[in-house]
Amino acid sequence: MNEVILQEIAEFCRQRGLAESTFGRRAVNDGKLASRLRNGGRITTDTLDRIRSFMAHGAESGAARRRLMVDGPSAQSLPVIKMQAPPMASAQVDNDDPQRNFRFFDNRQKYLLFVNTCSEKWEVAQRVSLELDNIHPRPPAVRVFDAGVGDGTVLTRVMRSMHHKFPTMPFQIVGKEISLEDVRLALQKMPDRFMEHPSTVVVLTNLAYADAPWLAAKSLSAATSMVWKEVALDGNTAHSFEEQITALEPFLAESWKAKVSPTSGNPVYERPVVLVLYRNDHRFMLDQVIPKPGGSHADYDLVIASQPYRARASLEFKAKRVLAPLARALGPGGRMITIQSYGNDPGMEIIHKVWPDDNPFMHSRHDLLKETKQELGSAGRDLNFNVYSDQRSLFRYDMHTLPSEVSSSIGTSTLLAAWNAAVYVAQVEDDRLSDVNADRRYVDATREVLQQRGGLWFFDESFVISRRRQ
């Protein structure tokens, strides 16, 4: 049913030049109507009737009201009218809304504040690095796929652990990332990696989960428009590598563009891109490691899937569109570690003080592994689905605070950082935040939890899918 009404809404918005958020607000006073439907949300028959009534009659009456406001005879209303944007301009503003154009995790301000005030990236990297003791690399390289590079903090920390564990083996590191800003941040961290471990090939791509591990687009139109850029870095210093990587900025700005999927509302690439980097002085020995267009294979020794999907997405989406394709990309003896938010922590205590019934973490690792196994079917016969006990699966990360910061009088910056971390982890949409930011409920809730707990921390859970060795 959701698919049918979503198609109707998409077609209506396309014909009328409306953003879906505008449609939702005008039809049922819910700007997130379409995104909730895509994530498996349900609506009542009354809401469905209101939606279809708006598509049949409401838009026409709204247009008539706008014409009356602009062309009507009342001169007294003209000063107000001139301050209102025309209908198409309003649609354009909504289309430029980051919440409309980018998934929650691409909200830059929330993301960067969270990354720099909490230790999650450090703890995730440490948990992932433990898996290096369990993989069994085969020539010609240790092959790693990162299903969401982000700002590169987790990946570069894992690469340091890899160098410690496998100091003489060539590395092939493939990372998926749709965000241009994250690609820039990740590349800024790579010069030191090329310096410490010269026999490294780094590949970044914006392809979808179903295509990225193979560096090939299944769609013919996408395959014919793919941008494949190979960069052989000259020199032997981190400074020279940094200069050449920085020089890629114009290429990234031109090629790494995203648009909004009309069906999912998530960002998708305008053109598929594969960027390959390696040291020119190691090109000869890396010949079998450097991927070639149309000739790449998966068979990864390690797949990192840290927060690879929205917590509120449907169970079917997580298994079918993310976890199953990544599991198929494992080579013999390979391991995929998935990490997601767990809840049951002080962060959720803050959320529940504001939204008592909120539950963003609906699917446990048990649910996900069961659904993924079912989705893989016969293709999962040689895979092990490792749920693990809570003692092994769960781990904690903290918001960085000084002992003096959490006292009877907590500073504003600490309160705001804690609130940001809580709503970021719980993936609270901006439309809901606007309802509470107008008063001090969130400040009081955050202060109360920090004082009761003496700080702020969160729990993540991890699970592993591994392929048997041949």
Legacy VTK file of the C-alpha trace (Angstrom):
# vtk DataFile Version 3.0
C-alpha trace
ASCII
DATASET POLYDATA
POINTS 470 float
0.000 0.000 0.000
2.808 2.447 0.879
4.393 1.982 -2.540
1.120 2.860 -4.286
0.455 6.062 -2.368
4.135 7.085 -2.601
3.979 6.769 -6.381
0.839 8.899 -6.428
2.477 11.540 -4.236
5.679 11.569 -6.323
3.744 11.986 -9.561
1.554 14.729 -8.075
4.597 16.622 -6.768
6.379 16.296 -10.095
3.413 17.705 -12.002
2.830 20.574 -9.563
6.480 21.433 -8.887
6.091 20.739 -5.172
8.611 19.316 -2.750
7.310 16.270 -0.897
7.789 18.066 2.427
5.555 20.895 1.169
2.966 18.371 0.001
2.932 16.676 3.408
2.498 19.944 5.283
-0.301 21.153 3.029
-2.133 17.849 2.838
-1.946 16.527 6.414
0.267 19.008 8.301
3.180 16.540 8.297
6.291 17.558 6.375
7.836 14.113 6.895
4.845 12.163 5.587
6.659 10.731 2.547
9.826 9.793 4.425
7.822 8.047 7.155
5.941 6.040 4.525
9.237 5.000 2.890
10.546 3.822 6.253
7.537 1.554 6.728
5.268 3.920 8.631
1.540 3.343 8.545
-1.316 5.795 8.081
-4.985 5.572 8.960
-7.736 5.443 6.377
-8.713 8.955 7.451
-5.218 10.240 6.653
-5.286 8.447 3.307
-8.614 10.102 2.500
-7.167 13.512 3.401
-4.151 12.896 1.147
-6.244 11.918 -1.850
-8.752 14.708 -1.186
-5.892 17.205 -1.249
-4.599 15.793 -4.532
-8.097 15.981 -5.998
-9.268 19.344 -4.623
-6.912 20.932 -2.131
-4.173 21.951 -4.562
-6.654 23.725 -6.824
-8.182 25.692 -3.938
-4.690 26.537 -2.682
-3.697 27.858 -6.111
-6.943 29.861 -6.247
-6.189 31.382 -2.865
-2.724 32.395 -4.049
-4.154 33.982 -7.178
-6.664 35.866 -5.049
-3.901 37.072 -2.747
-1.821 38.328 -5.669
-4.527 39.601 -8.007
-7.315 40.400 -5.525
-8.772 43.888 -5.190
-7.808 44.569 -1.580
-4.976 47.095 -1.575
-4.498 46.640 2.178
-3.160 43.151 1.648
-0.522 44.122 -0.915
2.380 44.830 1.508
1.979 41.358 3.004
1.647 39.721 -0.381
4.898 41.167 -1.667
6.768 39.505 1.176
5.525 36.053 0.191
7.507 33.942 -2.254
5.770 32.709 -5.407
4.729 29.041 -5.415
7.691 27.837 -7.478
10.186 29.720 -5.320
8.702 28.076 -2.239
9.150 24.670 -3.829
12.761 25.525 -4.582
13.465 26.415 -0.964
12.048 23.083 0.160
14.108 21.228 -2.427
17.238 22.835 -1.027
16.386 21.779 2.523
19.229 19.501 3.772
16.696 17.308 5.545
14.994 16.764 2.186
18.113 16.285 0.110
20.307 14.309 2.468
19.781 11.461 4.876
20.038 12.246 8.564
23.702 11.312 8.898
24.671 13.912 6.297
23.574 16.855 8.456
27.016 18.404 8.672
26.668 20.469 11.829
25.235 17.644 13.925
27.690 15.148 12.494
30.863 17.192 13.030
29.876 18.257 16.547
29.097 14.650 17.456
32.340 13.283 15.988
34.465 15.846 17.799
32.772 15.598 21.198
32.208 11.824 21.468
34.559 8.847 21.326
32.431 6.622 19.097
34.858 6.658 16.144
37.730 5.607 18.404
35.764 2.798 20.016
34.391 1.542 16.687
37.895 1.460 15.202
39.159 -0.509 18.185
36.307 -3.003 17.889
36.865 -3.422 14.148
40.613 -3.866 14.625
39.972 -6.896 16.846
38.685 -8.689 13.747
42.119 -8.490 12.130
43.182 -11.431 14.301
40.456 -13.563 12.705
40.925 -12.862 8.992
43.090 -14.929 6.629
44.355 -12.725 3.780
45.281 -14.273 0.446
47.535 -12.861 -2.282
47.878 -10.372 -3.751
46.712 -8.095 -0.877
44.806 -7.627 2.345
41.477 -6.395 1.003
39.137 -4.205 3.072
35.797 -2.627 2.165
34.405 0.238 4.246
30.650 0.556 3.677
30.529 4.160 4.898
33.820 6.025 5.071
32.409 9.160 6.686
35.206 11.521 7.656
37.728 8.662 7.474
38.485 8.485 11.209
37.503 4.841 11.622
39.145 3.739 8.374
42.504 5.413 8.995
42.648 4.046 12.539
41.949 0.563 11.197
44.648 1.067 8.552
47.148 1.834 11.325
46.171 -1.408 13.052
46.525 -3.247 9.741
50.057 -1.919 9.299
50.905 -3.112 12.798
49.424 -6.554 12.077
50.520 -6.981 8.437
53.506 -4.616 7.973
54.795 -6.166 4.727
51.573 -7.083 2.905
50.046 -4.850 0.207
46.698 -3.276 1.098
43.668 -2.665 -1.092
41.263 -0.335 0.713
37.905 0.327 -0.957
35.518 2.837 0.618
31.976 3.898 -0.263
30.852 7.448 0.461
28.165 9.608 -1.151
29.044 12.842 0.681
31.537 15.138 -1.025
32.506 16.768 2.276
33.247 13.398 3.871
35.367 12.345 0.893
37.400 15.519 1.298
37.903 14.902 5.024
38.855 11.267 4.475
41.384 12.114 1.759
43.038 14.664 4.056
43.955 11.790 6.388
45.531 9.588 3.700
48.998 11.149 3.071
50.382 9.721 6.325
48.935 6.291 5.463
50.731 6.266 2.101
53.909 7.317 3.892
53.839 4.629 6.596
52.567 1.822 4.355
53.775 2.503 0.783
52.200 -0.612 -0.745
48.669 0.742 -0.324
45.934 1.240 -2.888
43.020 3.426 -1.754
39.788 3.412 -3.755
36.830 5.696 -3.051
33.475 5.409 -4.812
29.937 6.756 -4.573
28.312 3.607 -5.977
25.371 1.976 -4.205
25.838 -0.904 -1.746
24.830 -3.445 -4.369
27.545 -2.195 -6.749
30.305 -0.568 -4.700
32.182 -3.723 -3.552
32.577 -4.736 -7.216
33.319 -1.186 -8.448
30.849 -1.719 -11.272
27.367 -0.360 -11.928
24.725 -2.894 -12.936
22.700 -0.262 -14.759
23.833 0.180 -18.366
23.267 3.943 -18.307
25.263 4.285 -15.076
28.050 2.070 -16.387
28.429 4.126 -19.570
28.582 7.400 -17.622
31.012 6.189 -14.952
33.986 8.420 -14.128
37.065 6.301 -13.399
40.091 8.313 -12.272
43.451 6.759 -11.436
46.033 8.850 -9.588
49.643 7.696 -9.224
51.150 9.830 -6.454
54.710 10.966 -7.143
57.354 11.583 -4.496
58.078 9.906 -1.184
56.942 12.360 1.489
53.585 12.943 3.150
53.835 16.591 2.124
54.077 15.774 -1.570
51.207 13.291 -1.305
49.089 15.907 0.464
49.740 18.484 -2.259
48.661 16.077 -4.999
45.567 14.939 -3.104
44.575 18.559 -2.410
44.923 19.241 -6.135
42.017 16.820 -6.690
39.544 19.351 -5.206
38.267 20.637 -8.598
37.747 17.072 -9.817
35.831 16.134 -6.681
33.658 19.255 -6.813
32.750 18.520 -10.416
32.295 14.756 -10.216
31.128 13.922 -6.671
27.636 15.356 -6.997
24.492 13.937 -5.442
20.782 14.314 -6.116
17.646 13.101 -4.391
16.093 9.785 -5.359
12.425 10.384 -6.295
11.479 6.988 -4.849
13.502 6.740 -1.628
14.246 10.368 -0.812
17.868 9.397 -0.119
20.866 10.960 -1.874
22.118 9.168 -4.960
24.972 9.995 -7.289
24.492 12.064 -10.418
27.310 10.089 -12.039
29.086 7.055 -10.603
32.700 7.771 -9.672
35.663 5.563 -8.824
38.834 7.267 -7.597
41.983 5.101 -7.329
45.120 6.326 -5.532
48.498 4.675 -4.994
52.195 5.526 -4.880
53.827 5.676 -8.294
57.106 4.279 -6.967
55.225 1.093 -5.925
53.173 0.752 -9.082
55.066 -2.289 -10.355
54.520 -4.397 -7.238
50.909 -3.202 -6.932
49.970 -4.123 -10.490
47.731 -7.003 -9.380
46.223 -4.891 -6.578
45.224 -1.809 -8.561
41.619 -2.338 -9.752
40.821 -2.010 -13.442
37.544 -0.822 -14.987
35.286 -3.789 -15.597
37.758 -6.230 -14.106
37.265 -5.875 -10.361
36.084 -8.578 -8.007
34.948 -8.492 -4.385
36.198 -11.314 -2.112
37.116 -8.982 0.761
38.962 -10.113 3.849
37.206 -7.514 6.011
34.024 -5.510 5.484
33.307 -2.611 7.847
29.645 -1.633 8.155
29.487 0.988 10.905
26.059 2.652 11.112
25.402 1.865 7.420
21.661 2.602 7.503
19.056 4.746 9.226
17.957 3.167 12.493
14.316 3.839 11.622
14.514 2.142 8.205
12.540 -1.054 7.755
14.030 -4.420 8.632
13.593 -5.568 5.036
15.478 -2.533 3.712
18.418 -3.042 6.065
18.763 -6.714 5.189
18.001 -6.602 1.472
19.629 -3.341 0.432
22.627 -3.181 2.768
23.647 -6.287 4.720
22.969 -8.996 2.130
24.960 -7.315 -0.690
27.876 -6.706 1.667
27.823 -10.322 2.885
28.001 -11.512 -0.731
31.198 -9.493 -1.145
33.127 -11.540 1.445
35.956 -13.750 0.291
36.877 -17.128 1.820
37.698 -16.588 5.477
36.429 -13.003 5.242
34.479 -11.262 7.988
31.913 -8.466 7.957
31.449 -6.561 11.191
28.316 -4.450 11.519
27.894 -1.847 14.233
24.678 -0.047 15.106
23.284 1.994 17.982
21.797 -0.053 20.798
20.049 2.412 23.111
19.302 1.714 26.798
21.754 4.426 27.819
21.745 7.961 29.256
21.445 9.351 25.738
18.049 7.680 25.359
17.076 8.861 28.837
17.367 12.417 27.516
15.265 11.541 24.480
12.569 9.882 26.580
12.254 12.914 28.824
11.233 14.895 25.750
9.562 12.164 23.656
8.538 9.409 26.112
7.364 6.943 23.466
10.223 7.342 20.993
11.973 4.098 19.989
14.434 4.573 17.108
16.293 1.280 17.672
13.591 -1.152 16.648
15.700 -3.960 15.181
18.189 -5.875 17.293
21.174 -7.756 15.911
19.137 -10.953 16.298
16.400 -9.560 14.037
18.881 -8.330 11.449
20.864 -11.555 11.204
17.699 -13.616 10.900
16.324 -11.385 8.136
19.673 -11.257 6.304
20.038 -15.027 6.409
16.553 -15.382 4.954
17.312 -12.795 2.262
20.539 -14.561 1.207
18.876 -17.961 0.950
21.133 -20.533 -0.674
23.856 -17.893 -1.150
24.324 -17.894 2.613
25.056 -21.594 3.030
28.783 -21.065 3.581
28.286 -18.073 5.874
28.290 -17.993 9.666
25.952 -15.548 11.406
27.577 -14.622 14.707
25.193 -12.890 17.119
27.456 -13.114 20.186
26.512 -12.459 23.791
25.857 -8.963 25.100
29.193 -9.055 26.891
31.047 -9.426 23.596
28.655 -7.545 21.329
27.981 -4.361 23.295
30.491 -1.590 23.847
30.282 1.898 25.270
31.506 5.281 24.114
31.408 8.599 25.970
31.022 12.286 25.407
34.298 13.995 26.282
33.880 16.097 29.428
36.153 17.262 32.209
35.185 16.231 35.745
34.530 19.885 36.579
32.139 20.314 33.645
29.431 18.035 35.072
28.575 19.618 38.386
25.739 21.549 39.961
26.241 24.223 37.299
26.763 22.787 33.805
27.971 25.150 31.090
25.815 25.950 28.082
28.320 24.506 25.595
28.358 21.177 27.453
24.558 21.042 27.545
24.277 21.813 23.839
26.930 19.236 22.937
25.153 16.584 25.026
21.762 17.421 23.517
23.234 17.316 20.005
24.810 13.919 20.677
21.548 12.510 22.034
19.391 13.661 19.113
22.074 12.697 16.593
22.337 9.135 17.854
18.540 8.828 18.099
18.235 10.313 14.591
15.576 12.850 15.555
14.398 14.802 12.522
14.600 18.573 12.411
10.843 19.020 12.187
10.465 17.404 15.623
13.384 19.356 17.042
11.785 22.659 16.098
8.868 21.833 18.385
11.047 21.587 21.508
13.799 24.087 20.709
11.355 26.933 21.284
11.289 26.283 25.023
13.734 24.969 27.641
12.448 21.421 27.953
15.465 19.946 26.219
17.909 21.984 28.320
16.308 20.863 31.569
16.124 17.226 30.405
19.790 17.213 29.365
20.974 18.857 32.583
18.991 16.443 34.730
20.448 13.336 33.062
24.024 14.658 33.097
23.815 15.446 36.791
22.195 12.122 37.664
24.676 10.084 35.610
27.766 12.216 36.106
28.292 12.361 32.334
26.894 11.077 29.056
27.549 7.810 27.264
25.979 5.569 24.664
25.977 1.879 23.729
26.599 0.333 20.312
26.119 -3.319 19.437
28.138 -5.334 16.950
27.657 -8.582 15.090
29.668 -10.512 12.537
28.909 -12.432 9.349
31.840 -14.567 8.257
32.522 -16.802 5.269
34.071 -20.205 5.804
37.585 -20.782 4.571
38.011 -22.982 1.505
LINES 1 471
470 0 1 2 3 4 5 6 7 8 9 10 11 12 13 14 15 16 17 18 19 20 21 22 23 24 25 26 27 28 29 30 31 32 33 34 35 36 37 38 39 40 41 42 43 44 45 46 47 48 49 50 51 52 53 54 55 56 57 58 59 60 61 62 63 64 65 66 67 68 69 70 71 72 73 74 75 76 77 78 79 80 81 82 83 84 85 86 87 88 89 90 91 92 93 94 95 96 97 98 99 100 101 102 103 104 105 106 107 108 109 110 111 112 113 114 115 116 117 118 119 120 121 122 123 124 125 126 127 128 129 130 131 132 133 134 135 136 137 138 139 140 141 142 143 144 145 146 147 148 149 150 151 152 153 154 155 156 157 158 159 160 161 162 163 164 165 166 167 168 169 170 171 172 173 174 175 176 177 178 179 180 181 182 183 184 185 186 187 188 189 190 191 192 193 194 195 196 197 198 199 200 201 202 203 204 205 206 207 208 209 210 211 212 213 214 215 216 217 218 219 220 221 222 223 224 225 226 227 228 229 230 231 232 233 234 235 236 237 238 239 240 241 242 243 244 245 246 247 248 249 250 251 252 253 254 255 256 257 258 259 260 261 262 263 264 265 266 267 268 269 270 271 272 273 274 275 276 277 278 279 280 281 282 283 284 285 286 287 288 289 290 291 292 293 294 295 296 297 298 299 300 301 302 303 304 305 306 307 308 309 310 311 312 313 314 315 316 317 318 319 320 321 322 323 324 325 326 327 328 329 330 331 332 333 334 335 336 337 338 339 340 341 342 343 344 345 346 347 348 349 350 351 352 353 354 355 356 357 358 359 360 361 362 363 364 365 366 367 368 369 370 371 372 373 374 375 376 377 378 379 380 381 382 383 384 385 386 387 388 389 390 391 392 393 394 395 396 397 398 399 400 401 402 403 404 405 406 407 408 409 410 411 412 413 414 415 416 417 418 419 420 421 422 423 424 425 426 427 428 429 430 431 432 433 434 435 436 437 438 439 440 441 442 443 444 445 446 447 448 449 450 451 452 453 454 455 456 457 458 459 460 461 462 463 464 465 466 467 468 469
